[in-house]
Structure formats: structure tokens, C-alpha cells
Amino acid sequence: MVTIKPFKGIRPPKELAKRISSRPYDVLNSDEARAEATGNEMSLYYIIKPEIDFPAGTDEHDPAVYEKAAENFALFKQKGWLRQDAKEQYYVYAQTMEGRTQYGLVVCAAVDDYMTGKIKKHELTRRDKEEDRMKHVRVNNANIEPVFFAYPHRDDLDAIIDSVTSQEPEYDFTAAPEGFRHRFWVISNDETIRRITDIFAQIPALYIADGHHRSAAAALVGHEKQLQNPNHKGNEEYNFFLAVCFPDNQLNIIDYNRVVKDLNGLSENEFLEKLSENFTVEKKGTEIYKPNKLHNFSLYLAGTWYSLTAKPGTYNDNDPIGVLDVTISSNLILNDILGIKDLRSDKRVDFVGGIRGLGELKRRVDSGEMKAALALYPVSMKQLIDIADSGNIMPPKTTWFEPKLRSGLIIHELA
């Protein structure tokens, strides 16, 4: 069973929340962050992308850049742009995208739950990316950005959230450039806080939806501090890290698609012939074709869209990994036909989040940058949970969650 706790959040005054909040550090590059922060000295990018305080081209991993993050974090608190709540409490964070709203509980999750596998992952992490975020946590002594968890939905937690969100929110704004609405409530009632803690103690596991590197970094730094403290007791603030937990039945995973630079020496007709060995190939024409069910794919090649349906025997619906369309496409198309063996390192393949639409796939092929595009039917939350529960790992670039958590609405200090 999992452990969570309330905490004294560090957050903006109501009137500054929109100005301070930002997209997560890993969804935009330094130039994009610099452009978004222009004219806004309160932007959280000065803490999570502090290289924008240096000349363009500065290495974001330079020690001086990390130190600048801590300097700016201290400055934001000094100026009153970020203030710490006086009481340990929980919070509710709601996101609305295209008329659909998901409600998350903002909590502190336990480092020990991550280390013992009660917080379950479905993706591998890279040590260099972990170390980058670990340095950021260490230098700030804080979790500046939350991680995104899912939990098996419960009616009793739904009822609590419904009661809280029936009140006026603390924050309520629509963020640019996405145009998604963000609302935020404070849960200060002691009985409600106790009840939430007790309910989570009945939940067997939490699931990392988005933010595997941030989760690993936060937990590993917390574990470091446990080992470094000769008087460690287990209730210190560093034993916990910042998370937003959403019920699994409210989350929506969207497609995560592929574009390739070449056909591995094959002509277009030869490529289609090889595809027909394992797929039923149907020509769809020039109008965008979107996969309509599991094991159906769309291919864009030479100005034409095709439907690809995997033939029986090419997948295993009883295997949590073998059933995934990303496994089928990786094995039978990218690997066997195109010779792309390692999705993490091969420069001949790139990935496009479904939030950009299939028109982005068409654009990248029509521009000549890429030779072909492959669109996949999205993974379900059930598939994600089944894989995490079985101890398996999804292939790279499988899930894309939207909307992303807005950073800067709340921060957790480790001291």
C-alpha cells in the first residue's frame, strides 16, 4: 500500500499564477523557452530553464547554469513571487482540454515507495537525463516541477474531489500557447486531509504516467539524503517528492507517431510489397487517414495515405508487450524492413506526439525532410497498467499524455 503526505506548498499569489506558470522543462528547447519568457521576469523558465539567463548557445549543463537556477529560485521567494503555505495540506489541480477535464490530487509521494516498486514505471530512463534532473533537485533543494501519476480510481476520492471543486478555485486561467484551462484548489480541512491519507494507504500502487526521469531524480536525491543523514528518522521532508495523482479513468493517452528519413534502400513499391507480407495494405488516397482500432496503422508515403492492418499471427494479444502496436511496428516495420534497431539512438527515425495531429506527419514528409510517416493507434491506460503490473517495460516513445502538467503552480522544498 502506498504512502502519501500533505505538505507546505510553495506557490504564487493568486494574481501571479498565470505569469509564473510554464510548460514543463522537457517539452521545449532553450530558444523556445527564451522566447516565451521574453518580457516576463516572473516566468518559471528562469528556474527550470536557467540557461535563458545566459547568452544563446550556453551549455544547459554548465555548473553555472544550475547555480543560476538556485539563485533565481531564491530571488522569486525574496520578491514574494513564490510563497510557502503555513500549513501542510493537499491540493486539487484540474486541467481542461477540448471540453474534457481531469482532476488530480497534489501530494507528496514517498521515496521508499519508488525504491521498492510500489510506484510503478513503464519506461526505461537514461542515466544522463536522470543526473541532469538530480543536479537540479540538489541545487534547489526542492522539487520545482511535479511528476504525473495515475491511481486506480476510487469513488470515495472522487466524492472528496467533487466537494472541494464545488468551491471557487484558488487559480483559474487559460495558458498560452496551448489554450488549456488550469484550475487549482487548496484542501486545508484537517479531517479531509486525514481521510485522503487513509484512502491512499489502501491503494496498492501508483503508476508513473509522465515524468519518468523527474520521478527517478526526485527519488534518488531523496535516497541520497537518507544515506547522508546519520540521524535519519524517516519523517524528514526529503523522504517525499512532489506528484499530481489522477484517477486512471480520467486519463487519455494519445498517439505517438513515427517518421523515417529513408526506406533502407528500397523503392516505394518494394517497401509496400514487403509490408504486405505481414499487413493488409489498403490505399486510402490523399485525405488524411487515422488508425481506427488496435493493430491498424496509417502510412503516409509519396503523397498517399495507406491503411495497414496487422495479419493474425503477427501479434500476441495475451502478451502485455506483444499486444502493443508499438511493438508490432517496431519489430515488423522499423526493424525487419527498415533496419532501425534502436529507437533510442538511431537518427533515421523521429517521433511526433499526436497533439500535433497527423497533418504534421504529412508536412514533414512533403517537405522532403522525411521519406515516410507511420501513425499508431494509441495505447490504453489498461495496457499501461498491465505492463507496469507485470514488471515489463514498454518500447521507447509509446505514450503521450496531454495536457501536460503546468509547472510553477506549486513547489515542494526538501527541508
C-alpha positions, 0 to 999 in steps of 0.5 A: 500500500502506498504512502502519501503526505500533505505538505507546505506548498510553495506557490504564487499569489493568486494574481501571479499564477498565470505569469509564473506558470510554464510548460514543463522543462522537457517539452521545449528547447532553450530558444523556445523557452527564451522566447516565451519568457521574453518580457516576463521576469516572473516566468518559471523558465528562469528556474527550470530553464536557467540557461535563458539567463545566459547568452544563446548557445550556453551549455544547459549543463554548465555548473553555472547554469544550475547555480543560476537556477538556485539563485533565481529560485531564491530571488522569486521567494525574496520578491514574494513571487513564490510563497510557502503555505503555513500549513501542510495540506493537499491540493486539487489541480484540474486541467481542461482540454477540448471540453474534457477535464481531469482532476488530480490530487497534489501530494507528496509521494514517498521515496521508499515507495519508488525504491521498492516498486510500489510506484510503478514505471513503464519506461526505461530512463537514461542515466544522463537525463536522470543526473541532469534532473538530480543536479537540479533537485540538489541545487534547489533543494526542492522539487520545482516541477511535479511528476504525473501519476495515475491511481486506480480510481476510487469513488470515495476520492472522487466524492472528496474531489467533487466537494472541494471543486464545488468551491471557487478555485484558488487559480483559474486561467487559460495558458498560452500557447496551448489554450488549456484551462488550469484550475487549482484548489487548496484542501486545508480541512484537517479531517479531509486531509486525514481521510485522503491519507487513509484512502491512499494507504489502501491503494496498492500502487501508483503508476508513473504516467509522465515524468519518468526521469523527474520521478527517478531524480526526485527519488534518488536525491531523496535516497541520497539524503537518507544515506547522508543523514546519520540521524535519519528518522524517516519523517524528514521532508526529503523522504517525499517528492512532489506528484499530481495523482489522477484517477486512471479513468480520467486519463487519455493517452494519445498517439505517438507517431513515427517518421523515417528519413529513408526506406533502407534502400528500397523503392516505394513499391518494394517497401509496400510489397514487403509490408504486405507480407505481414499487413493488409495494405489498403490505399486510402488516397490523399485525405488524411487517414487515422488508425481506427482500432488496435493493430491498424496503422496509417502510412503516409508515403509519396503523397498517399495515405495507406491503411495497414492492418496487422495479419493474425499471427503477427501479434500476441494479444495475451502478451502485455508487450506483444499486444502493443502496436508499438511493438508490432511496428517496431519489430515488423516495420522499423526493424525487419524492413527498415533496419532501425534497431534502436529507437533510442539512438538511431537518427533515421527515425523521429517521433511526433506526439499526436497533439500535433495531429497527423497533418504534421506527419504529412508536412514533414514528409512533403517537405522532403525532410522525411521519406515516410510517416507511420501513425499508431493507434494509441495505447490504453491506460489498461495496457499501461497498467498491465505492463507496469503490473507485470514488471515489463517495460514498454518500447521507447516513445509509446505514450503521450499524455496531454495536457501536460502538467503546468509547472510553477503552480506549486513547489515542494522544498526538501527541508 
